[in-house]
């Protein structure tokens, strides 16, 4: 190539940015936030609400950061296996996950409080955790492990059974049951049941093959994983439940702290907004699950206050005591958890008349 032609091309390339719109020259490529979870995928309007929550979050983040951040949802553990997600988020190898943190209780004992039977018995009590001393300590534990809680999501648990219903504690005797956490397994063992530990997305096959007689999981999972196809009995968590599962939307601290302050604030604001959607959807699924199982021909049972207290009493004598002995922070967490007072629902709060503003005449 001649010198004159090379000079012409260099000059042309140098002039190109000047001819392009300024926003196209300066705009940096969007930073992708990969959001992984184990639950079935759907759309922003239809499907498992946990998947929908992630999709709603992704849309809002991209919108409010003007495309600087872009969320991509990977449902059904399609990006990585379920139990690998916690460690990946902790190390910064995965940006975000909607994850039942009790799954990581073997690695971080304190996290077993997230599916501790009898500790949370209502959504209002779960809501109160976020601003309670117990919630702050739990947040600190996760933060030290490299994780930021973006959205607080609690879900009531139910039981799907193929042999006979599990309503009262004595009903579990002799059955093979999936409890969902080490602590729930301890309670089940105290009732005379044998236990099997596996993620909720593996329950269907285990029940179908007879490896499991019954499984405890959230109302949403009871629907999403189509367990009504293999179960003949359902004990719901609608109205009353003796265990709730904490399944927050979490983010890698390493990723979060590298973002500009305004983007951090945006993420946390959107995360807080998603909590209302999560609460309403979880409650709706507590009702919907009963209809799904009845339609499939299963018998449906609800809990009474007396039954909830029976399960709670067993939990106090087994799981709670064992948990408190793990370390000083576990002991502190269980003590603080007992002090969490349920929040009064907004619709039940007394209305205060606003004072009329204006100058006196």
C-alpha positions in Angstrom: 0.0 0.0 0.0 1.4 3.4 -0.9 2.1 6.0 1.8 -0.5 8.4 0.4 -3.2 5.6 0.4 -2.3 4.6 4.0 -2.4 8.2 5.2 -5.9 8.6 3.6 -7.2 5.5 5.4 -5.8 6.5 8.7 -7.4 9.9 8.3 -10.7 8.4 7.3 -10.8 6.1 10.4 -9.9 9.0 12.6 -12.7 11.1 11.2 -15.4 8.4 11.6 -16.1 9.0 15.3 -16.6 12.7 14.5 -19.3 11.8 12.1 -21.1 9.5 14.5 -23.6 10.6 17.1 -21.9 11.5 20.4 -24.0 9.0 22.4 -22.9 6.1 20.2 -19.2 7.0 20.6 -19.3 7.3 24.3 -21.8 4.5 25.2 -20.1 1.6 26.9 -21.4 -1.9 26.3 -24.0 -3.0 28.8 -22.7 -5.0 31.8 -24.5 -8.3 32.0 -26.0 -9.5 35.3 -26.5 -13.2 35.0 -29.4 -14.2 37.2 -29.6 -18.0 37.9 -32.2 -20.1 39.7 -33.4 -23.7 39.9 -37.1 -23.0 39.2 -39.0 -23.6 35.9 -38.8 -20.7 33.4 -41.7 -18.8 31.9 -42.3 -15.2 30.9 -42.6 -12.0 32.8 -46.4 -12.5 32.9 -46.8 -16.3 33.2 -45.1 -19.0 35.2 -43.3 -19.6 38.6 -43.4 -16.2 40.4 -39.8 -16.5 41.4 -38.8 -16.7 37.7 -41.1 -13.8 37.0 -39.6 -11.8 39.8 -36.2 -12.2 38.3 -37.4 -11.2 34.9 -39.3 -8.1 36.3 -36.1 -7.1 38.1 -34.0 -7.5 35.0 -36.4 -5.3 32.9 -36.4 -2.6 35.5 -32.7 -2.6 36.0 -32.0 -2.2 32.3 -34.7 0.5 32.0 -33.5 2.6 35.0 -29.8 2.4 34.2 -30.5 3.4 30.6 -29.1 0.1 29.4 -25.8 0.3 31.4 -26.9 -2.9 33.2 -28.6 -5.8 31.5 -30.1 -8.7 33.4 -30.2 -12.2 31.8 -32.3 -14.9 33.6 -31.2 -18.5 33.5 -34.0 -20.7 34.9 -34.1 -24.4 35.8 -30.4 -24.5 36.8 -29.6 -24.2 33.1 -26.5 -22.1 33.8 -25.1 -24.1 36.7 -26.3 -26.8 39.2 -28.5 -25.6 42.0 -26.1 -26.2 44.9 -23.2 -24.6 43.1 -25.0 -21.2 42.8 -24.3 -20.0 46.3 -20.5 -20.5 46.1 -20.5 -19.0 42.6 -22.2 -15.8 43.8 -20.0 -15.7 46.9 -16.9 -15.7 44.7 -18.2 -13.4 42.0 -18.3 -16.1 39.4 -22.1 -15.6 39.2 -23.7 -12.1 39.5 -27.1 -13.0 41.0 -29.4 -15.8 42.0 -32.8 -16.4 43.6 -31.6 -19.0 46.1 -33.0 -20.8 49.1 -30.1 -19.9 51.4 -30.7 -22.8 53.7 -29.2 -25.0 50.9 -25.8 -23.5 52.0 -26.3 -24.4 55.6 -23.7 -27.1 55.4 -21.1 -24.5 54.5 -22.4 -21.7 56.6 -24.3 -23.1 59.7 -26.0 -19.8 60.5 -28.0 -20.0 57.3 -30.0 -22.9 58.5 -32.2 -20.3 60.3 -33.6 -19.6 56.8 -35.7 -22.9 56.9 -36.0 -23.4 60.7 -39.3 -25.0 61.5 -41.4 -23.0 64.0 -39.3 -19.8 63.8 -41.4 -18.0 61.2 -45.1 -18.9 61.2 -46.7 -16.1 59.2 -45.8 -13.8 56.3 -46.2 -10.8 58.6 -43.5 -12.2 60.8 -41.3 -12.9 57.8 -41.7 -9.3 56.6 -40.6 -8.0 60.0 -37.2 -9.8 59.6 -35.8 -7.3 57.2 -35.6 -4.5 59.7 -35.2 -6.6 62.8 -32.0 -7.4 64.7 -32.3 -11.0 63.5 -32.5 -9.9 59.9 -29.6 -7.5 60.3 -27.4 -10.3 61.7 -28.4 -12.7 59.0 -27.5 -10.0 56.4 -24.1 -9.5 58.0 -23.5 -13.3 57.9 -24.2 -13.3 54.1 -22.3 -10.1 53.5 -19.2 -11.6 55.1 -19.6 -14.5 52.7 -19.6 -12.1 49.8 -23.4 -11.9 49.3 -25.8 -8.9 49.3 -29.5 -9.5 49.9 -31.4 -7.6 47.2 -35.0 -8.8 47.7 -36.4 -10.5 50.9 -38.7 -13.3 49.8 -40.4 -15.7 52.3 -42.6 -18.7 51.3 -44.9 -20.9 53.3 -44.3 -24.6 53.1 -46.7 -27.5 52.4 -46.4 -31.3 52.1 -47.2 -33.5 49.1 -47.7 -37.2 49.9 -48.2 -40.2 47.8 -49.1 -42.7 50.6 -51.0 -40.9 53.3 -51.3 -37.2 54.4 -48.8 -35.6 56.8 -50.8 -33.2 59.0 -50.0 -34.1 62.6 -46.4 -34.9 63.6 -47.3 -38.6 64.2 -48.5 -38.9 60.6 -44.8 -38.9 59.4 -43.8 -42.0 61.3 -42.4 -44.7 59.0 -42.4 -42.5 55.9 -39.5 -41.4 53.7 -39.7 -37.6 53.6 -37.8 -34.8 52.0 -37.7 -32.0 54.6 -35.7 -29.4 52.7 -33.2 -28.5 55.4 -31.1 -30.2 58.1 -33.3 -28.7 60.8 -36.5 -29.9 59.2 -35.0 -33.3 58.8 -34.2 -33.4 62.6 -37.9 -32.6 63.4 -39.0 -35.4 61.0 -36.6 -37.9 62.5 -38.1 -37.1 65.9 -41.5 -38.1 64.6 -40.2 -41.4 63.4 -39.7 -40.6 59.7 -36.6 -41.3 57.6 -35.3 -38.4 55.5 -33.8 -37.8 52.1 -32.0 -34.6 51.2 -32.3 -33.2 47.6 -33.1 -30.0 45.8 -36.8 -29.3 45.0 -36.3 -29.7 41.3 -35.4 -33.4 42.0 -38.5 -34.2 44.1 -40.8 -35.3 41.2 -38.6 -38.2 40.1 -37.9 -39.3 43.7 -41.7 -39.5 44.5 -42.4 -41.1 41.1 -39.9 -43.9 41.7 -40.9 -44.5 45.3 -37.6 -43.2 46.7 -39.8 -40.6 48.6 -43.2 -41.0 50.2 -43.7 -37.3 50.8 -41.9 -34.0 50.3 -42.0 -30.6 52.0 -41.5 -27.6 49.8 -43.0 -24.2 49.1 -46.5 -23.8 47.6 -45.0 -22.5 44.4 -42.7 -25.5 44.0 -45.6 -27.8 44.7 -47.2 -26.3 41.6 -44.3 -25.6 39.4 -42.7 -29.0 39.7 -46.1 -30.7 38.9 -46.1 -32.8 42.0 -49.9 -33.2 41.9 -49.2 -35.8 39.1 -47.5 -38.1 41.6 -49.1 -37.1 44.9 -52.5 -38.2 46.4 -52.5 -35.9 49.4 -51.6 -32.2 50.1 -51.2 -30.4 53.3 -51.3 -26.7 52.5 -49.5 -23.7 54.0 -52.5 -21.4 53.5 -53.5 -19.4 56.5 -51.2 -21.3 58.9 -47.8 -23.0 58.5 -45.1 -24.4 60.9 -42.3 -23.5 58.5 -41.4 -20.8 56.1 -38.5 -20.8 53.6 -36.3 -17.7 53.0 -35.6 -17.5 49.3 -34.0 -14.1 48.6 -32.7 -12.6 45.4 -29.0 -12.3 46.2 -26.1 -10.6 44.5 -22.4 -11.0 44.6 -20.8 -8.5 46.8 -17.7 -8.4 44.6 -19.9 -7.4 41.6 -22.1 -5.1 43.6 -19.3 -3.0 45.1 -17.6 -2.5 41.7 -20.7 -0.7 40.4 -21.1 3.1 40.6 -23.1 4.2 43.7 -26.1 5.3 41.6 -26.4 1.8 40.1 -26.0 0.2 43.5 -28.9 2.4 44.8 -31.0 1.5 41.8 -30.5 -2.2 42.3 -31.5 -2.0 45.9 -34.5 0.2 45.2 -35.8 -2.2 42.6 -35.1 -5.2 44.9 -37.2 -3.6 47.6 -40.0 -3.0 45.1 -40.0 -6.6 44.1 -40.8 -7.7 47.7 -44.4 -6.6 47.4 -44.8 -8.7 44.2 -43.1 -11.7 45.9 -45.3 -11.5 49.0 -48.6 -11.2 47.0 -47.6 -14.0 44.6 -46.5 -16.3 47.4 -49.9 -15.8 49.2 -51.7 -16.4 45.9 -49.9 -19.7 45.4 -50.8 -20.8 48.9 -54.4 -20.6 47.7 -53.9 -21.8 44.1 -52.0 -25.0 45.1 -55.1 -26.4 46.8 -57.2 -26.0 43.7 -54.4 -27.6 41.5 -54.3 -30.7 43.7 -58.0 -31.0 44.1 -58.4 -30.8 40.3 -55.9 -33.6 40.0 -57.9 -35.8 42.4 -55.7 -35.3 45.6 -57.2 -34.8 49.0 -56.3 -31.4 50.6 -55.8 -30.6 54.3 -55.2 -27.4 56.2 -53.4 -26.8 59.5 -54.9 -25.6 62.8 -53.2 -23.5 65.4 -53.0 -26.5 67.7 -51.2 -28.6 65.0 -48.7 -25.8 64.3 -47.9 -25.6 68.0 -47.2 -29.3 68.1 -44.7 -29.1 65.3 -43.1 -26.0 66.8 -42.7 -27.7 70.2 -40.8 -30.6 68.6 -38.6 -28.1 66.7 -37.8 -26.3 70.0 -36.6 -29.5 71.6 -34.6 -30.7 68.6 -33.6 -28.3 65.8 -33.5 -25.1 67.8 -31.3 -26.6 70.5 -29.0 -28.2 68.0 -28.7 -25.0 66.0 -27.9 -22.9 69.1 -25.0 -25.2 69.9 -23.3 -24.7 66.5 -21.6 -21.4 67.4 -22.1 -18.1 69.2 -23.8 -16.4 66.3 -26.2 -19.3 65.8 -27.2 -19.0 69.4 -27.6 -15.3 69.0 -29.7 -15.7 65.8 -32.2 -18.1 67.4 -32.6 -15.8 70.4 -33.2 -12.8 68.2 -35.5 -14.7 65.9 -37.9 -15.4 68.9 -38.1 -11.6 69.4 -39.3 -10.8 65.8 -42.8 -9.5 66.2 -45.1 -9.9 63.1 -45.8 -6.7 61.3 -49.4 -5.6 61.2 -50.8 -5.7 57.6 -51.3 -2.3 56.1 -55.1 -3.0 55.6 -55.4 -3.8 59.3 -53.6 -0.7 60.6 -55.9 2.0 62.2 -56.4 4.9 59.8 -55.2 8.3 61.1 -57.0 11.3 59.8 -54.6 13.8 58.2 -54.7 17.3 59.6 -55.9 19.9 57.2 -53.2 22.3 56.2 -53.9 26.0 55.7 -53.7 29.4 57.3 -56.1 30.2 60.1 -58.4 33.0 59.5 
